[in-house]
């Protein structure tokens, strides 16, 4: 079997003809396999959805319990068969519940990794490299200028600024699913025990993380009531990045605006957004991690999707690995 | 170097003045000599370092990474220093975080002693030893591109805050100090007395005026005050002592190099305060047969400002001269404690001996009562006059801005009604507000419906008004471009802003062909229909 007979891009998403299912479809389909709960990968309106239990929970939180007619849980590592195609889910290390999806038939195995990050993350299961013939990799940060620094050093940067400007609230922009909880958990790991204030949009997801055994410490809503008590001086406030450009942010006196994102590596991006303290924290693999992963898995072919495909395809070519861009539409850059 | 790199990273992204000061003060507190002094010199751009060409850095990086990947990365980021800093591969034998980053001292001294041919290897070694942020700082340092939004003046203010002294004390000492400023830091930390200023032709902290406010004049006796015109150039201090000549701005920046034509004529012993103006040759002849220089506009002056290299042609076309206001040093005599009346007499004698093409005296404006001053202010005899100065006859020349001895009374600003076209989100406290406004006027007749942008303003309104404009912007957004919104502006709908500004210049850079000086929003004209806003033609008539 040729790999493109097993998985192929269609306008709806990545399609498996023999199994008659889509992976992360961007339009409603009959049967969807979903890698993780971010809105550009997990959309409502499919008839049947197969995903990890945590991804299904997250979709229910975001879209309501009726986001699909039929839900099926895929346990990590469990061997499933759909219309004669072998399917298995493996941890991707991206956010809670995130998985790579391995698809195999007649000796051809393709791994669609969705979004992934190999470095340890206290809020989700660690990425596992899966041997395969074709590895489908994301390319969000696929330029050699993107090398994410050590997470702890970035969190230390935030804590240092908090000590330096003790009368200013530190507003941390972080994507509501995954990044926000990771920032909070990393702060706890670095010994920050104070109450962390959160934007309303984060509440249910933070509660869900707690229910899954990820302790986030004392959290409180960043409400105007708390603001009037002057509670936000010296406090860390976490909210979705879009909220900081919004009227919501006006309750904080003279805040230091921070943004936790891999894009913060680029000074101009930080400057444009008016970010005073960029925190380079990404839930995607950086350049070194992308090439290390490909080297480890050693697939005979690499398909590169969403991001800077050209650079990663070029790197594969210089290493003698067959590679091509896979033009999927509808996936966004992280938190942009 | 690591701490310095972190300081630069924070300074670049911190919009507030107080935030920047705090970052610098903390740095001076935490970092020992001589490192902090070198950092200070780097920030004030006084650190001269053997310059490395960007092409050389590019060559270094292309030896180490795939040129195609480098090109893709550079194309994506659009900034060479940043691309090199981020893409530089960390050697296998040098794990990231190894504690052998070079100090500023090592970089400055080694590079100073090195031959040109050795420089690339040195830079490569340092790049290996630094992290991405450190590499960026190093590249900025060695290529001389230290633009971080901190003026020398702000750095001096940080020193003043650090040592809890007045900033004028720092300005006064500044030009007598050598990098890395050890006696300065020792004094600011309270270990030693204030260092003596041993520099020849030092800067003398400038005396500034406060603005006249409503009712001020009623309390003042006209007989106590001299009046003179306030010229629209740049305030300077010209000093020549013991063979050393210097031209300082009012904050003590040395701008001698920008005005070599003027420096030639500083053939005196003393220090004067005046307005630097540029002119062009007129038809009038001086006694010696040369053409008199006629005073030029602020636009002419801009031809000479902020330029690293001034061409001979520019110098010839826009000769610089000084219109003298005051005298602080007369030969070997410090006359600052003398009353203004006495200093003025000295100044008249002093200027007599100077080249009349390059020096004249700002004339006093005789008056008997304040009503005359009110008239002079509204009808100044020359377009380059921006108002009047009132100086007490008995005032000593003291540094800073004491209230009482000197007043300034600027002329009324120009006013136009313009239409809000674009709004951009602010920074810091204003990051949730659309607070920077681009406004335009009608091109041709309003009925043509074409607005042309003529300026940008981000202050002049109250916090309450800011909220109202912000709401208007959000409710009337037509298009978004990143942090900028295009706002509905046509004959029927549009927010009219009354814009006040100090003057207008022709500008080839702006689509409208005009550029405003110091525009700000003076009133929100919610009542005024957009079609009644001004036209470009009205604006053009205000050109000098």
Interface residues (C-beta under 8 A of the other chain):
Chain A: X143 X144 X145 X146 X147 X149 X150 X164 X165 X244 X245 X246 X247 X248 X249 X250 X254 X255 X257 X265 X266 X267 X268 X270 X271 X272 X273 X274 X275 X276 X277 X278 X308 X310 X311 X314 X315 X318
Chain B: X9 X10 X12 X13 X14 X15 X16 X19 X22 X23 X26 X65 X66 X68 X69 X70 X72 X73 X76 X77 X78 X79 X82 X83 X86 X87 X89 X97 X131 X132 X136 X425 X426 X427 X428 X429 X431 X432 X433 X482 X483
